[in-house]
């Protein structure tokens, strides 16, 4: 960990990514066992959310960008369901706002200075 205190905003976003990744992984695991097409990619994508959440907690700056890319990709694969694209876009904006607050910036900067 770094010397800067973990901001609540980072804790919330990290928790959401870890929980949603784990829930999605368990939910889609049956598809993986049934050897359905794309199941491996779906499961890897869910694991990526967990990795993102863990490294957000550890203060890795690249994880902030991965969190945004992950949500943007979710929105892109939701196309052409415009309501889902809009929902993902709103989540993307909220996550970006939370992860780029001044306190979060100090937290991620402190981590990169120690590395």
FENHU-V766014 format. One record per residue. RES is the residue in three letters. PHI is phi in degrees with one decimal (999 if undefined). Layout:
BEGIN
res-><RES | RES>
phi-><PHI | PHI>
END
This chain:
BEGIN
res-><UNK | UNK | UNK | UNK | UNK | UNK | UNK | UNK | UNK | UNK | UNK | UNK | UNK | UNK | UNK | UNK | UNK | UNK | UNK | UNK | UNK | UNK | UNK | UNK | UNK | UNK | UNK | UNK | UNK | UNK | UNK | UNK | UNK | UNK | UNK | UNK | UNK | UNK | UNK | UNK | UNK | UNK | UNK | UNK | UNK | UNK | UNK | UNK | UNK | UNK | UNK | UNK | UNK | UNK | UNK | UNK | UNK | UNK | UNK | UNK | UNK | UNK | UNK | UNK | UNK | UNK | UNK | UNK | UNK | UNK | UNK | UNK | UNK | UNK | UNK | UNK | UNK | UNK | UNK | UNK | UNK | UNK | UNK | UNK | UNK | UNK | UNK | UNK | UNK | UNK | UNK | UNK | UNK | UNK | UNK | UNK | UNK | UNK | UNK | UNK | UNK | UNK | UNK | UNK | UNK | UNK | UNK | UNK | UNK | UNK | UNK | UNK | UNK | UNK | UNK>
phi-><999 | -99.4 | -78.1 | -78.9 | -68.2 | -65.6 | -69.8 | -59.9 | -61.5 | -69.2 | -60.5 | -64.1 | -63.3 | -59.4 | -60.5 | -62.9 | -64.4 | -66.0 | -66.1 | -65.4 | -63.4 | -67.4 | -63.0 | -63.8 | -63.2 | -64.4 | -60.5 | -90.4 | -62.4 | -59.7 | -65.1 | -63.8 | -68.0 | -85.0 | 56.8 | -73.1 | -59.2 | 71.0 | -62.6 | -62.4 | -66.0 | -62.5 | -66.6 | -63.7 | -64.1 | -67.7 | -63.6 | -62.2 | -64.7 | -65.2 | -59.1 | -58.7 | -61.7 | -62.4 | -77.2 | -64.5 | -61.2 | -81.6 | 81.5 | -83.0 | -62.1 | -60.9 | -68.5 | -61.8 | -69.7 | -63.7 | -60.0 | -68.8 | -63.4 | -60.9 | -69.0 | -62.2 | -63.6 | -57.0 | -65.7 | -64.6 | -76.8 | -79.8 | -63.2 | -97.4 | -74.2 | -61.7 | -66.1 | -70.7 | -61.5 | -63.4 | -62.0 | -64.4 | -64.4 | -63.0 | -60.7 | -60.1 | -64.5 | -63.5 | -63.9 | -60.7 | -62.0 | -66.6 | -81.4 | -114.4 | -65.8 | -55.1 | -64.1 | -66.8 | -60.2 | -63.7 | -61.9 | -71.7 | -65.6 | -62.0 | -67.1 | -71.1 | -71.8 | -80.2 | -73.4>
END
